[in-house]
């Protein structure tokens, strides 16, 4: 079976492919992660918002465990 590569650069691409987005804390000794509401991001930023090499969403994250602001995004494929 041949796998066909897909492009996942925008929020619209992620939504269409069924991917999830997790925000992870970057504070030392924390690393907590939580699944982000992709529909809310889609509604706020739009379908054409490029998430690759873009840090506005990650920079706005606030950890609900340690309070640190800023993090990284991890893409999760559909189950």
N, C-alpha and C positions, 0 to 999 in steps of 0.2 A: 504494500500500500504506500503510495507516494503522499508525503505530507506537503500541503500547500502553505507557504509562508503567508502570514497576515500582517498588516500594518496596524499598530496600536499606538498612535501618537496623540490622538485627541480624546476628549471625554466621550464624544460620540462613537468613536471606534471601540472604546472600552465597553460602553453600554451595549452596543450592537453585538459584540462578541461574548457578552455575559461575564466579563471580568469584574472582580472586586478590587477595591483599593483599601489598603491598611496604612494608617499613619503610625509610625514608630517614634517614640521619644529618643532623643539623642543625648540626654543627660547622662553623665557618668553614673554607673551603678543603678540605672533604671531600665531603659530599653522596653518599657511597656508599649504594647501595640493595641490598636482598636480599629475595627472595621469602620470605614467612613461611609456616609450615606451618599452613594454615587448619584442618586436622583437629585439630591439637594445641590451637589456640586454642579451637576448638569444644568439645573435651573438657574443657579447663580452666575456661572461663568459661560454657559452656552456649549453647544455641541462641538464647535470648532476650536475650543480652548485646547491648546497644545500642552500636554502634561510632561512630555519628554524635555529634559533640561530646563524646566520651568520651576521656580521655587516659591511662588506666591502662596500656594496651598500649604506646602510643607513649612514655610516660615510662620504661617498663622496658626499652626497647631499648638494647642496647650495640653500638656499631659494631665490627665485627671488623677494621677497618682502622686506625682512629685511637684506639679505646677510649672515645670520647665516649658518655655516657649520655644518652638522650633522643632523640627523633626525631619524624617525622611518618609517617602511614600514607597510602598511595595505593592506591585500588581499581583493579583491572585487569579489564576485561570478558573473557569467554571468547573464545578465538581462533576 
